[in-house]
Amino acid sequence: MASKSRITIKGNKEGLVFLLDDKCEFSELLNELDSKLDKHVQQFTGPLIHIFIKLGDRQLEEDDQEQIRSIFRKQGNLLIQSIESNPPKVDPLAIVHPSLHTLNGIVRSGQTIEYDGHLLLLGDVNPGGIVRCTGDVYVMGAIKGTVHAGFAGNEHAIIAASLMKPTQLRIAEVISRPPDEWASAESLMEVAFLHEGVMEIDKLSSLGRHRKIDMLFKGV
């Protein structure tokens, strides 16, 4: 019984697609590729043919990719356009999520509170007080001072508060509008977020329109 081929060749309007088995030993794959091209050399003669190589889940260093290219160079009319692998699979258990810090109290004038991760503040940020986090900031109270979320460059961070009257809000490198524009008659919790590079404010209950709710407390 003949062994299963490790190489599948399909044609499309742009050229030929070589689907290479991603489970066998790489050396075996190279041997079969070399043999297949030699065996069908007459079919690969003539005008220039564009070649697209699909590696499946196999990830190759540049040196290994060069071994594949060298085999195709033996056939002068086969021109490799791309060598592609599937994106590497990520183990969900290996992902490190930001931690959630909880603080009970008031951030007073002159104080600077800084955390790596998300912050849930049960209290107020008074004028002159500063809060900085790499993740989201949730204030179960009033923001009257300065809050900077995503200060390490996370543009997906948000700032939520029961009362928004900040001196300044900042997400990543984007700074909020002038303080007097934050005046709001809403009694519901509000959230500041970036939309197309511009900071916006809305009721927290409306955040789902701009950001998937299941991302709100991701990693908590």
Secondary structure, 3 states (H helix, E strand, C coil): CCCCCCEEEEEECCEEEEEECCCCCHHHHHHHHHHHHHHCCCCCCCCCEEEEEECCCCCCCHHHHHHHHHHHHCCCCEEEEEEECCCCCCCHHHCCCCCEEEEECCECCCCEEEECCEEEEECCECCCCEEEECCCEEEEEEECCEEEECCCCCCCCCEEEEEECCCEEEECCEECCCHHHHCCCCCCCEEEEEECCEEEEEEHHHHHHCCCHHHCCCCC
